[in-house]
Amino acid sequence: MPILLAACVVNALLPDRGNGATAIDKRPVAGPVKVGRYGLFADVQADRKHHGGLDQALYAYSQEDADYWQSELGRPLLPGWFGENLRVSSIDVNASRIGERWRIGSTVELEVMSPRTPCATFARWVGGADARGWVKRFAEEGRLGAYLRVVKTGQVAAGDEIEVLSVPEGAQTILELFRS
């Protein structure tokens, strides 16, 4: 059964030469957190044009993909490290279809909207020698994660089950859309 491992919000806004500030530094919250139309309560979207707004209210990333990168980079990549709001497990986020609907917990309903497009801010966040070529490497590997729109508000907490409510027949997957 797919599960929410962590709900993550901004820990600190960091200076960033690209946008002036970035909210990529996310950390897990303890206990339930409210989910509104623009995402998790107490989170920040520093760049709503590219990483936020109603159609990119939440970013989901799978533990299985994080485990891959942890092995590749040789360091722990805790929930929130990818800038994700939702660290999930046992669901292939990259194979989810555009328009697919998920329920997390008893009330929150989300719609899969688009893949994450890696950017220079993300590469700067990765840092060090790993930052060189990071955007290309992350994109080529296809372990992108998905942006989600909030259809029904409510609250979520680590440990909540994720139920796939509907999958549009013939819709592109996250990975197919990214590579098209």
C-alpha positions as CSV (number, residue, x, y, z in Angstrom):
1,M,0.0,0.0,0.0
2,P,1.4,3.4,-0.9
3,I,2.1,5.6,2.1
4,L,3.1,9.1,2.9
5,L,6.5,8.9,4.7
6,A,6.8,12.7,5.4
7,A,5.2,16.0,4.8
8,C,7.8,18.7,4.4
9,V,7.7,22.5,4.6
10,V,10.4,25.2,4.1
11,N,13.0,25.2,6.9
12,A,14.6,28.5,5.8
13,L,14.5,30.7,2.8
14,L,18.1,30.7,1.4
15,P,19.7,33.4,-0.8
16,D,19.9,32.3,-4.4
17,R,21.6,34.1,-7.3
18,G,18.9,33.0,-9.7
19,N,15.7,34.1,-8.1
20,G,17.1,36.1,-5.1
21,A,15.7,33.5,-2.7
22,T,14.9,29.8,-2.7
23,A,12.5,27.7,-0.6
24,I,14.2,24.4,-1.6
25,D,15.3,23.7,1.9
26,K,12.4,21.6,3.1
27,R,12.1,19.5,6.3
28,P,9.5,17.1,7.7
29,V,6.9,18.3,10.1
30,A,5.8,16.4,13.2
31,G,2.1,15.5,13.3
32,P,-0.7,16.5,10.9
33,V,-0.3,19.5,8.6
34,K,-3.1,21.4,6.9
35,V,-3.3,21.2,3.1
36,G,-4.7,24.3,1.3
37,R,-5.1,25.2,-2.4
38,Y,-1.5,26.4,-2.5
39,G,0.0,23.4,-0.6
40,L,1.1,22.7,2.9
41,F,0.4,25.2,5.7
42,A,3.7,27.0,6.7
43,D,5.4,26.2,3.4
44,V,6.7,28.8,1.0
45,Q,6.8,29.0,-2.8
46,A,9.5,31.4,-3.6
47,D,9.1,31.1,-7.3
48,R,5.5,30.5,-8.2
49,K,6.1,30.9,-11.9
50,H,8.3,27.8,-12.1
51,H,7.8,25.9,-8.8
52,G,4.4,26.7,-7.3
53,G,1.0,28.1,-7.9
54,L,-2.3,26.1,-8.0
55,D,-1.1,23.6,-10.5
56,Q,2.2,23.0,-8.7
57,A,0.9,23.3,-5.1
58,L,2.8,20.2,-3.9
59,Y,5.8,18.3,-5.1
60,A,5.9,14.5,-4.5
61,Y,9.1,12.4,-4.5
62,S,9.4,8.7,-3.9
63,Q,11.6,7.1,-1.3
64,E,12.6,4.5,-3.9
65,D,14.0,7.3,-6.2
66,A,15.7,9.0,-3.2
67,D,17.3,5.6,-2.3
68,Y,18.7,5.4,-5.8
69,W,20.3,8.9,-5.5
70,Q,21.5,8.2,-2.0
71,S,23.5,5.3,-3.4
72,E,24.7,7.4,-6.4
73,L,25.8,10.4,-4.3
74,G,27.0,8.4,-1.3
75,R,25.2,10.5,1.3
76,P,21.9,10.5,3.2
77,L,19.1,12.3,1.4
78,L,16.4,12.8,4.1
79,P,12.8,13.7,3.3
80,G,12.7,17.2,1.9
81,W,16.2,17.1,0.4
82,F,14.8,17.2,-3.2
83,G,12.6,20.2,-2.2
84,E,9.6,17.9,-2.0
85,N,6.6,18.5,0.1
86,L,5.6,14.8,0.1
87,R,8.0,11.9,0.5
88,V,6.1,8.9,-0.5
89,S,6.7,5.1,-0.7
90,S,5.4,2.2,-2.8
91,I,4.0,4.4,-5.5
92,D,5.9,5.0,-8.8
93,V,5.5,8.7,-9.0
94,N,7.2,8.9,-12.4
95,A,4.8,6.4,-13.9
96,S,1.7,8.2,-12.6
97,R,-0.4,9.7,-15.4
98,I,-1.3,13.3,-15.9
99,G,-4.8,13.8,-14.4
100,E,-4.4,10.8,-12.0
101,R,-6.1,11.4,-8.7
102,W,-4.8,10.4,-5.3
103,R,-6.3,10.6,-1.8
104,I,-3.9,11.0,1.1
105,G,-5.4,10.2,4.5
106,S,-9.2,10.6,4.8
107,T,-9.7,14.0,3.1
108,V,-7.0,15.3,0.9
109,E,-7.4,14.7,-2.8
110,L,-4.7,15.6,-5.3
111,E,-4.3,15.6,-9.1
112,V,-1.1,14.7,-10.9
113,M,-0.2,17.7,-13.1
114,S,3.4,17.7,-14.4
115,P,7.0,16.5,-13.9
116,R,9.6,18.5,-12.0
117,T,12.0,20.1,-14.4
118,P,15.4,20.3,-12.8
119,C,16.9,23.7,-12.7
120,A,20.1,25.6,-11.7
121,T,18.7,26.4,-8.3
122,F,18.4,22.6,-7.7
123,A,22.0,22.1,-8.9
124,R,23.3,24.8,-6.5
125,W,21.4,23.1,-3.7
126,V,23.1,19.8,-4.5
127,G,26.4,21.6,-4.2
128,G,30.0,20.5,-4.5
129,A,31.3,18.3,-7.3
130,D,27.9,16.7,-7.6
131,A,26.4,20.0,-8.8
132,R,28.4,19.9,-12.1
133,G,26.2,18.4,-14.7
134,W,23.4,17.7,-12.1
135,V,20.5,19.1,-14.2
136,K,21.4,16.9,-17.1
137,R,22.1,13.9,-14.9
138,F,18.8,14.2,-12.9
139,A,16.8,14.7,-16.1
140,E,18.4,11.8,-18.0
141,E,17.8,9.4,-15.1
142,G,14.1,10.2,-15.2
143,R,13.6,10.1,-11.4
144,L,11.8,13.4,-11.5
145,G,8.8,13.4,-9.1
146,A,5.5,15.0,-9.8
147,Y,3.8,18.3,-9.1
148,L,0.3,18.0,-7.8
149,R,-2.8,20.2,-7.7
150,V,-5.0,20.2,-4.6
151,V,-8.5,19.1,-5.4
152,K,-9.8,18.7,-1.9
153,T,-8.2,20.4,1.1
154,G,-7.8,18.9,4.5
155,Q,-4.8,17.6,6.4
156,V,-2.1,14.9,6.0
157,A,0.4,13.3,8.3
158,A,3.3,10.9,7.9
159,G,1.9,7.3,7.9
160,D,-1.2,8.3,5.9
161,E,-2.1,5.8,3.2
162,I,-2.2,7.0,-0.4
163,E,-5.1,5.7,-2.5
164,V,-5.1,6.1,-6.3
165,L,-8.7,7.1,-7.0
166,S,-8.6,7.3,-10.8
167,V,-6.2,7.0,-13.7
168,P,-7.1,8.6,-17.0
169,E,-6.9,6.1,-19.8
170,G,-4.3,7.0,-22.4
171,A,-2.9,10.0,-20.5
172,Q,0.9,10.5,-20.6
173,T,2.9,9.5,-17.6
174,I,5.1,12.0,-15.8
175,L,8.2,10.6,-17.5
176,E,6.5,10.5,-21.0
177,L,5.5,14.1,-20.7
178,F,8.9,15.2,-19.6
179,R,10.6,13.4,-22.5
180,S,8.1,14.6,-25.1
